[in-house]
Amino acid sequence: MPKTFRFLIAILCFVGFAFIRFRESELFYDPLISFFKGYYQIAELPDMNMGKLLFHMGMRYTVHMILSLIILWVVFMEKGILKFALVLFGFLFVILLGVFFYLLHSYQVGEAGSLFYTRRFLIQPLLIFILLPAFFYYRKVNF
């Protein structure tokens, strides 16, 4: 695959991340968006459909994961890296979703920090920004 084509695909994936971010309210059910834009330090959690929220968070995580895996593939073109990233994404999803669910059920006013950051890891493509430099370093050291 030509380098320019690979670069274009990676750029399109990053544009996809931006599109999801700017249209998040329209694409996904998430009543916590407006909650965290307000005075969440002194507010109760809004009423929400827990099943729908967890499903939409899972869908958003899946879309980010797919775009991230595409980026990793076009940058490195190595099945080992892709497999490792896929296992890592899956493992972190299970852990983070469990922690998020627990934090929602044990939420008390003024304790929104951990809920905010756990949710952020679920709905933002932060892992690609960790994995890209990590795999570049891995390749530099091992090749």
N, C-alpha and C positions, 0 to 999 in steps of 0.2 A: 504494500500500500504506500503510495507516495507520501512524503513528509508533509507537503502542503495540505493534502486531503486529510491526513491525520490531525494536523493543527486546526483545520476548519471544523472538524467534528468536535474536538475538545472545546473550541470557542463556542460552538452551538450548544454544547452541554452546559457551559457556564451561563449562557444566555437563558437556557431553560431554568437554571436555578433562580436567576433574576426574575423571570416571568412568574414562577411559582411564588416568589416572595412578594411581588407587587400585586398579585391577584389572589393571595391567600384567603382573604375573606370570602371571595366569590367561589373559589374552588373547593374549599374544605370547611367543614363545620368545626368551629373552635371558639366557644364563648370566652375563652381565656385571653383572646387577643385584646378585646376591649377592657377586660379586667386588669391586665397588666399595663394598659395605657393610662389607667386611672390611678386613684389613690389606693392601690392594692395593699399597702402596708397596714391600713386601718379598715379594710373592707372584708366582708364575708365573701366566700366564693359564690359566683352566680349559679342559678339553677341551670342544670345541664343534663342532657341525655348521655349517660356514661357510656353505653354501648356504642352510640353514634360517634362520640368523641374519640374513643379508643380506636374504632374502625378507621376514622378519617386520619388520625395520627399515624396509624399503621400504613395507610395508603400513601400519605405524604412521605413517610420514611422510606417506603418501597420505591417511590419515584426518585427520591434523592439517591437511594442506593444504586438503582439502575443507571442513572446518569453518572454517578461516581465510578461505577465499574466500567462504563464505556470510556470514561476519561483514562482510567488506569490501563485499560486495554490498548487504546491508541497511543498512549505515551510509552508503555513498556513492552507491549506485545509478548507477554510471558504468561503462560497458563498458571504457573505456580503462584505468581503474585495475585492473579485474579482469584484463584481458589482461596488463598489465605485471606484476602480482603472480603470475599463472600462469607466465609466462616466467621470472621471478625464482625462483620455487619450483622449477621444473624444472632450471634452470641450477645452483642451489645444491645440489640433490639429487645431480646427477651429480658435481659437484666434491667434496662432502662424503663421498659414498659411496666415491669413489676414494681420498680421503685416509684414510678410516676403514679401508678394506681394506689399504692400504699400512701404516698404523700397526699393524694386527693382525699382519701378517707380519714386521714389523721390530721388534716389541716386545722390550724388554729390561727385566728387573726394575728397578724404580725410575724408570722413564720412562713413567708412566701418565697424566701430566697432559694431554698433547695428545690421547691416546686418549679420555680421560674427556670433555673438552670437545667434541671432534668428535662423539662419540656423543651428547652432550647436545643439540647442534644438530639431530641427526637424529631423536631420539626425543621431544623436547619442543617445544611450539608457541611457541618464542621469536620466530619471525619476525613473528607477528601483533602482538606487543608492540613491535616495531620499526616495522612498516609502518603501523599505525594512527596514531601521532603524526606519522609522516613524511607521510602523505597528508593529514592535517588541516592540517599546515603548508603543504603544497603548495597546497591549496585556498585557504587564507587569503592566501597570497602572490599567487596567480594569479587570484583572483576578487574 
